[in-house]
Amino acid sequence: DAKTTQPTSMDCAEGRAANLPCNHSTISGNEYVYWYRQIHSQGPQYIIHGLKNNETNEMASLIITEDRKSSTLILPHATLRDTAVYYCIVRFGSSNTGKLIFGQGTTLQVKP
Amino acid sequence: DAGVIQSPRHEVTEMGQEVTLRCKPISGHDYLFWYRQTMMRGLELLIYFNNNVPIDDSGMPEDRFSAKMPNASFSTLKIQPSEPRDSAVYFCASSEWGRGITEAFFGQGTRLTVV
């Protein structure tokens, strides 16, 4: 599976958009980009995933560059409850290799 | 569904004792994962099962660790004998990749302290 690079930490003002970048320059054509987050002491929580098109759900938007070497997770209106560690993961989409490998992630601190 | 259920939530044991962690995946899910999380090493995948069969156990740190999945609704992770360096939060997760759904659901974890 391709490796990802994320900033160690980021701050965001409450109510503003939080933009979390992820670099995955070695991604292959059939690998998906996943985002999870982990709020203190809880199990990781799925946010969103995509292959090459931009995706949006009730939690966030995922913007993937045309060359697929990087992506950005956008939380449109960050709240204090969005303070968490955010993980960007690249993995195959098929059921044959189902494992999720977590890196160190980005610690997002949402400030009042 | 109540989600992935892990027990116990907290476990304190003495070095050398056997520890058994339990996990009940979400009904109908065909993948089950065991992770360990520490400050130093982050979230590490220990082992995962597909349809109750272990697929990849390359993350299991040593022979003291073993995992089983006797049926689709139950899995255990056993440490025998336990050591202080095994102290960590252990997470179980399940998913339904077999139907193309790729979200993994995590339990609340078991915080293990070996003294």
Interface residues (C-beta under 8 A of the other chain):
Chain A: Y32 Y34 Y36 Q38 S41 Q42 G43 P44 Q45 Y46 H49 Y87 G93 S95 G98 K99 L100 I101 F102 G103 Q104 G105
Chain B: V4 Y31 F33 Y35 G42 L43 L45 Y48 N50 I55 D56 V89 F91 A93 S95 W97 G98 G100 T102 E103 A104 F105 F106 G107 Q108 G109
